[in-house]
Amino acid sequence: MITDSFMLLKALKNAGYIEHERNPYWWPNSLTFEVVVGSILTQQTKWQKVEKSLENLHQHNLVELHSLSEVDLKALQTLIKPSGFYNTKAKWLKLLCQNILHEFGDFDTFQNQVDRAWLLAQKGLGEESCDAILCYGCGREVMVVDSYTKRLLQALGYTFESYSEIQNWLQHGIIEHHDDIIKLYNKDIDLFTIYSRFHGKIVEYAKVHIRGQHVNIEELNYEYD
């Protein structure tokens, strides 16, 4: 039985996740402004569609803070159309860029100084999006919780009342067993790297083993045993 988040991390690692080493921190182009863009585009859609939108933006040199803050809204809507909800997402994205520039001046300062409260105050950013930006965009020690995480933990027999309860449970087990994780990987590994990859493991596992209402955890239990 998986009784804490360290056991879940270990089971996922033993099961072969992460499978696709697209980035040391899992999210493509982590620690760049692209994460901010992607965190909005990926809401209520599949990542493959987000990649099409990002490709369009790159072709027009718009994956850049100043450029997106000044882009024509209609043009932006057209470029991010593959991601869905493009009218709303374009407004949120442009406004967020303008607010970042107004508050922080540039992306480097934003990475170093932004906090969760400021992000949560921005239109279009919920807890998951804020934490994705903090973790993958800013390199903070924050564990992202998404719908895959909630469903996987529910299948493992856990019930939580809120996003923060899930996040606290995940982070607590990792902090408590940080030394064990270093031994598991046979190298020094910081909490930011652990959280970023742990979330990636959960997402990759869930995409294979969660189908509709069915969640298959047999592989996890087998790998843990």
C-alpha beads as a LAMMPS data file, in Angstrom:
LAMMPS data file: protein, C-alpha beads

225 atoms
224 bonds

1 atom types
1 bond types

-500.0 500.0 xlo xhi
-500.0 500.0 ylo yhi
-500.0 500.0 zlo zhi

Masses

1 110.0

Atoms # bond

1 1 1 0.000 0.000 0.000
2 1 1 1.242 3.472 -0.881
3 1 1 1.066 5.434 2.374
4 1 1 2.870 8.672 1.513
5 1 1 4.060 10.705 -1.447
6 1 1 7.602 9.336 -1.256
7 1 1 6.234 5.831 -1.821
8 1 1 4.220 7.144 -4.764
9 1 1 7.305 8.840 -6.219
10 1 1 9.319 5.641 -5.807
11 1 1 6.599 3.507 -7.398
12 1 1 6.339 5.834 -10.385
13 1 1 10.118 5.865 -10.807
14 1 1 10.278 2.068 -10.606
15 1 1 7.501 1.851 -13.185
16 1 1 9.681 3.751 -15.666
17 1 1 8.408 7.297 -15.388
18 1 1 9.424 9.837 -16.595
19 1 1 9.409 8.113 -20.013
20 1 1 10.074 11.135 -22.199
21 1 1 13.071 13.221 -21.130
22 1 1 12.091 16.337 -23.047
23 1 1 13.535 18.617 -20.365
24 1 1 15.470 18.052 -17.101
25 1 1 12.456 19.523 -15.287
26 1 1 9.869 17.844 -17.542
27 1 1 7.910 20.907 -18.739
28 1 1 9.250 21.953 -22.175
29 1 1 11.509 25.000 -22.017
30 1 1 11.296 25.215 -18.238
31 1 1 12.603 28.382 -16.566
32 1 1 11.711 30.508 -19.590
33 1 1 8.880 32.922 -20.363
34 1 1 7.280 30.250 -22.527
35 1 1 6.035 28.534 -19.355
36 1 1 3.922 31.587 -18.508
37 1 1 2.358 31.456 -21.954
38 1 1 1.843 27.707 -21.819
39 1 1 0.257 27.822 -18.363
40 1 1 -2.648 29.812 -19.792
41 1 1 -2.888 28.060 -23.142
42 1 1 -3.007 24.584 -21.584
43 1 1 -6.120 25.280 -19.540
44 1 1 -8.983 22.945 -20.524
45 1 1 -7.130 21.519 -23.509
46 1 1 -4.528 18.945 -24.511
47 1 1 -0.846 19.820 -24.632
48 1 1 -0.607 18.803 -28.289
49 1 1 -2.950 21.687 -29.140
50 1 1 -0.898 24.046 -26.999
51 1 1 2.210 23.080 -28.964
52 1 1 0.486 24.168 -32.182
53 1 1 -0.326 27.535 -30.657
54 1 1 3.210 27.955 -29.325
55 1 1 4.601 27.098 -32.741
56 1 1 2.423 29.832 -34.268
57 1 1 3.623 32.331 -31.680
58 1 1 7.271 31.389 -32.227
59 1 1 6.879 31.862 -35.973
60 1 1 5.796 35.437 -35.294
61 1 1 8.429 36.052 -32.593
62 1 1 5.726 36.492 -29.984
63 1 1 6.969 34.218 -27.203
64 1 1 8.436 37.293 -25.569
65 1 1 7.080 39.462 -22.784
66 1 1 7.173 42.878 -24.465
67 1 1 5.903 41.601 -27.805
68 1 1 2.899 39.845 -26.281
69 1 1 2.031 42.877 -24.179
70 1 1 1.710 44.979 -27.344
71 1 1 0.355 42.458 -29.867
72 1 1 -2.940 43.101 -31.648
73 1 1 -5.590 41.142 -29.766
74 1 1 -7.304 39.813 -32.895
75 1 1 -3.987 38.593 -34.284
76 1 1 -3.195 36.867 -30.987
77 1 1 -6.583 35.176 -30.934
78 1 1 -5.952 33.751 -34.393
79 1 1 -2.489 32.445 -33.487
80 1 1 -3.604 30.648 -30.337
81 1 1 -6.842 29.305 -31.800
82 1 1 -5.651 25.647 -31.706
83 1 1 -5.681 25.807 -27.883
84 1 1 -9.383 26.596 -27.684
85 1 1 -11.146 29.349 -25.710
86 1 1 -8.836 31.604 -27.691
87 1 1 -10.759 34.857 -27.242
88 1 1 -10.606 34.658 -23.468
89 1 1 -7.088 33.231 -23.316
90 1 1 -5.755 35.977 -25.579
91 1 1 -7.194 38.664 -23.296
92 1 1 -5.793 37.012 -20.194
93 1 1 -2.370 36.458 -21.748
94 1 1 -1.961 40.004 -23.018
95 1 1 -3.188 41.502 -19.741
96 1 1 -0.872 39.280 -17.712
97 1 1 2.107 40.400 -19.798
98 1 1 1.169 44.037 -19.328
99 1 1 0.818 43.543 -15.580
100 1 1 4.176 41.751 -15.343
101 1 1 5.884 44.627 -17.118
102 1 1 4.118 47.210 -14.969
103 1 1 4.897 45.441 -11.683
104 1 1 8.327 43.902 -12.345
105 1 1 9.773 45.565 -15.457
106 1 1 11.185 42.395 -17.029
107 1 1 10.898 38.620 -16.873
108 1 1 14.090 38.044 -14.873
109 1 1 12.819 40.275 -12.076
110 1 1 9.424 38.576 -12.261
111 1 1 11.070 35.159 -11.834
112 1 1 12.934 36.303 -8.724
113 1 1 10.273 38.425 -7.036
114 1 1 6.780 37.216 -7.971
115 1 1 4.766 35.435 -5.298
116 1 1 1.694 33.237 -5.331
117 1 1 -0.618 35.966 -4.010
118 1 1 0.250 38.264 -6.920
119 1 1 -0.301 35.509 -9.453
120 1 1 -3.635 34.474 -7.938
121 1 1 -4.816 38.075 -8.284
122 1 1 -4.355 37.916 -12.075
123 1 1 -7.316 37.169 -14.337
124 1 1 -7.241 33.661 -15.736
125 1 1 -4.830 32.177 -13.211
126 1 1 -6.080 29.572 -10.757
127 1 1 -4.036 27.633 -8.234
128 1 1 -2.747 25.064 -10.724
129 1 1 -1.667 27.693 -13.260
130 1 1 0.000 29.810 -10.580
131 1 1 1.939 26.859 -9.228
132 1 1 2.957 25.785 -12.727
133 1 1 4.418 29.245 -13.285
134 1 1 6.145 29.264 -9.895
135 1 1 7.595 25.782 -10.336
136 1 1 8.379 25.468 -14.026
137 1 1 8.704 29.144 -14.881
138 1 1 10.496 30.429 -11.782
139 1 1 12.216 27.352 -10.347
140 1 1 10.424 27.533 -7.009
141 1 1 9.965 24.601 -4.633
142 1 1 6.276 24.148 -5.395
143 1 1 4.381 20.964 -6.270
144 1 1 1.753 21.365 -8.993
145 1 1 -1.600 19.647 -8.465
146 1 1 -3.820 18.899 -11.458
147 1 1 -6.849 16.762 -12.278
148 1 1 -4.612 13.753 -12.985
149 1 1 -3.128 14.063 -9.503
150 1 1 -6.543 14.235 -7.871
151 1 1 -7.869 11.190 -9.728
152 1 1 -4.768 9.109 -9.115
153 1 1 -4.776 9.819 -5.391
154 1 1 -8.484 9.092 -5.225
155 1 1 -7.844 5.709 -6.859
156 1 1 -5.186 5.056 -4.217
157 1 1 -7.813 5.612 -1.530
158 1 1 -7.116 9.210 -0.527
159 1 1 -9.769 11.861 -0.017
160 1 1 -8.884 15.536 0.237
161 1 1 -11.047 18.596 0.783
162 1 1 -8.997 21.113 -1.189
163 1 1 -6.141 21.775 -3.577
164 1 1 -3.931 22.889 -0.689
165 1 1 -4.542 19.660 1.242
166 1 1 -3.367 17.601 -1.729
167 1 1 -0.348 19.833 -2.242
168 1 1 0.602 19.685 1.430
169 1 1 0.327 15.878 1.442
170 1 1 2.529 15.595 -1.644
171 1 1 5.163 18.034 -0.403
172 1 1 5.257 16.700 3.154
173 1 1 6.222 13.174 2.111
174 1 1 8.957 14.493 -0.167
175 1 1 10.432 16.824 2.461
176 1 1 10.332 14.089 5.105
177 1 1 12.157 11.672 2.806
178 1 1 14.486 14.058 0.990
179 1 1 17.548 12.087 2.092
180 1 1 15.941 8.851 0.892
181 1 1 15.238 10.438 -2.489
182 1 1 18.872 11.472 -2.825
183 1 1 19.812 7.826 -2.189
184 1 1 17.150 6.682 -4.664
185 1 1 18.651 8.832 -7.427
186 1 1 22.197 8.320 -6.185
187 1 1 22.913 12.039 -6.475
188 1 1 22.096 15.318 -4.798
189 1 1 18.732 16.555 -6.034
190 1 1 16.957 19.697 -4.847
191 1 1 13.271 20.021 -4.014
192 1 1 12.486 22.062 -7.128
193 1 1 13.814 19.290 -9.354
194 1 1 11.995 16.620 -7.353
195 1 1 8.664 18.444 -7.492
196 1 1 8.947 19.261 -11.178
197 1 1 9.757 15.683 -12.124
198 1 1 7.284 14.167 -9.649
199 1 1 4.449 16.064 -11.278
200 1 1 5.717 14.939 -14.678
201 1 1 5.715 11.318 -13.533
202 1 1 2.120 11.611 -12.344
203 1 1 0.932 13.180 -15.597
204 1 1 2.714 10.647 -17.806
205 1 1 1.424 7.721 -15.752
206 1 1 -2.115 9.075 -15.722
207 1 1 -2.210 9.624 -19.480
208 1 1 -1.577 5.898 -19.927
209 1 1 -3.567 4.465 -17.035
210 1 1 -6.553 6.784 -16.647
211 1 1 -9.286 6.120 -19.200
212 1 1 -12.658 7.757 -18.636
213 1 1 -13.880 6.676 -15.208
214 1 1 -11.323 3.870 -14.953
215 1 1 -7.994 4.329 -13.187
216 1 1 -5.530 1.434 -13.307
217 1 1 -3.137 1.404 -10.341
218 1 1 -2.055 -2.234 -10.601
219 1 1 1.303 -1.288 -12.130
220 1 1 2.006 1.134 -9.294
221 1 1 1.155 -1.403 -6.610
222 1 1 3.251 -4.030 -8.369
223 1 1 6.243 -1.741 -8.750
224 1 1 6.007 -0.631 -5.158
225 1 1 5.772 -4.170 -3.796

Bonds

1 1 1 2
2 1 2 3
3 1 3 4
4 1 4 5
5 1 5 6
6 1 6 7
7 1 7 8
8 1 8 9
9 1 9 10
10 1 10 11
11 1 11 12
12 1 12 13
13 1 13 14
14 1 14 15
15 1 15 16
16 1 16 17
17 1 17 18
18 1 18 19
19 1 19 20
20 1 20 21
21 1 21 22
22 1 22 23
23 1 23 24
24 1 24 25
25 1 25 26
26 1 26 27
27 1 27 28
28 1 28 29
29 1 29 30
30 1 30 31
31 1 31 32
32 1 32 33
33 1 33 34
34 1 34 35
35 1 35 36
36 1 36 37
37 1 37 38
38 1 38 39
39 1 39 40
40 1 40 41
41 1 41 42
42 1 42 43
43 1 43 44
44 1 44 45
45 1 45 46
46 1 46 47
47 1 47 48
48 1 48 49
49 1 49 50
50 1 50 51
51 1 51 52
52 1 52 53
53 1 53 54
54 1 54 55
55 1 55 56
56 1 56 57
57 1 57 58
58 1 58 59
59 1 59 60
60 1 60 61
61 1 61 62
62 1 62 63
63 1 63 64
64 1 64 65
65 1 65 66
66 1 66 67
67 1 67 68
68 1 68 69
69 1 69 70
70 1 70 71
71 1 71 72
72 1 72 73
73 1 73 74
74 1 74 75
75 1 75 76
76 1 76 77
77 1 77 78
78 1 78 79
79 1 79 80
80 1 80 81
81 1 81 82
82 1 82 83
83 1 83 84
84 1 84 85
85 1 85 86
86 1 86 87
87 1 87 88
88 1 88 89
89 1 89 90
90 1 90 91
91 1 91 92
92 1 92 93
93 1 93 94
94 1 94 95
95 1 95 96
96 1 96 97
97 1 97 98
98 1 98 99
99 1 99 100
100 1 100 101
101 1 101 102
102 1 102 103
103 1 103 104
104 1 104 105
105 1 105 106
106 1 106 107
107 1 107 108
108 1 108 109
109 1 109 110
110 1 110 111
111 1 111 112
112 1 112 113
113 1 113 114
114 1 114 115
115 1 115 116
116 1 116 117
117 1 117 118
118 1 118 119
119 1 119 120
120 1 120 121
121 1 121 122
122 1 122 123
123 1 123 124
124 1 124 125
125 1 125 126
126 1 126 127
127 1 127 128
128 1 128 129
129 1 129 130
130 1 130 131
131 1 131 132
132 1 132 133
133 1 133 134
134 1 134 135
135 1 135 136
136 1 136 137
137 1 137 138
138 1 138 139
139 1 139 140
140 1 140 141
141 1 141 142
142 1 142 143
143 1 143 144
144 1 144 145
145 1 145 146
146 1 146 147
147 1 147 148
148 1 148 149
149 1 149 150
150 1 150 151
151 1 151 152
152 1 152 153
153 1 153 154
154 1 154 155
155 1 155 156
156 1 156 157
157 1 157 158
158 1 158 159
159 1 159 160
160 1 160 161
161 1 161 162
162 1 162 163
163 1 163 164
164 1 164 165
165 1 165 166
166 1 166 167
167 1 167 168
168 1 168 169
169 1 169 170
170 1 170 171
171 1 171 172
172 1 172 173
173 1 173 174
174 1 174 175
175 1 175 176
176 1 176 177
177 1 177 178
178 1 178 179
179 1 179 180
180 1 180 181
181 1 181 182
182 1 182 183
183 1 183 184
184 1 184 185
185 1 185 186
186 1 186 187
187 1 187 188
188 1 188 189
189 1 189 190
190 1 190 191
191 1 191 192
192 1 192 193
193 1 193 194
194 1 194 195
195 1 195 196
196 1 196 197
197 1 197 198
198 1 198 199
199 1 199 200
200 1 200 201
201 1 201 202
202 1 202 203
203 1 203 204
204 1 204 205
205 1 205 206
206 1 206 207
207 1 207 208
208 1 208 209
209 1 209 210
210 1 210 211
211 1 211 212
212 1 212 213
213 1 213 214
214 1 214 215
215 1 215 216
216 1 216 217
217 1 217 218
218 1 218 219
219 1 219 220
220 1 220 221
221 1 221 222
222 1 222 223
223 1 223 224
224 1 224 225
